[in-house]
C-alpha cells in the first residue's frame, strides 16, 4: 500500500499553535523576571509610561509623587506609586480624548487655559531675570517718566447746589460772590457757611492725586485748578450737581523717587516689559509662519 501523501495544509495550524504556545511561555517568563514584573514595559530612561504614543516623563511622575508625599507628611502608602502612575495615565487618556472631541477648538475655558499656558511658558524665563545695578539704573534713567509719581493737591471748596428747576443764574451769582469774598481775604469757613451748601461727599482735607480728586469733584471741576499755585481761588465751575469755587491750599509737584528707593520696582517693571516684548516677538513669529485669512470687511 502506498503511504498517504504528506498533508502540509493539515500540519500548518498545529505549527502555528505550537509557536504561539512557545511565545506565550517566553512572554510569561519575561513577565516574571523582567522589568515588567508588575505589568510594566521596558521604556527609555526618563519615561515611566507611554499612552497611545505619548510619553509620561519620570520628572512629572516624581513631581506628583512628591506632592502626594507632602500632603501625607512624607508617609507614602505602599500603593501610592501605582496610584500616582495610574492617575497620570488616566489624565493623559482624558486629555487625548478631549482633543479628539475637539475641546481645544470649541470649549472657551479650554482655549483660555491653553493660551494662558503658552503665554506662561514664553514669559517664564523672564521671571528670574536678575539685571545688575548698573543696568537697572540705566533703565530707570531711560524710563524716568514712568517712575515719576503724579503730583497731589490739597483743596477745599464752597459748593452751591443747583436743584432741578432752580434759578441757575442766581445760584451762579451766589457762587461768584463767594469767590469774590474769599479773594478779599474773608474767613473761608465763614464764607462757606454763609453762601455754600452742605457737601454730599466732602473733599478730604489732605493731599490727593488728581484722579482721586476727580472722584469727589468730577474731572471738569478738577481741571480748573490744574497748574494753579497754592492760594488760588477759582471762578465758579459748573458740574452736574452745582457750582464749585475751589481754593488750592497745597501743591505737591510731580516727582521721581530716588533710584535706590524703588530699585525693586524698577527690576519688576524691567522684567515685565522684557516678558511683554518676548511674547510679542513670539506671536509675530507664529503669525508669520501661520496661514491666516480674514474677511475683507468685518461684520
Order of alpha helices (4+ residues) and beta strands (2+ residues): alpha-beta-beta-alpha-alpha-alpha-alpha-alpha-alpha-beta-beta-alpha-alpha-beta-alpha-alpha-beta-beta-beta-alpha
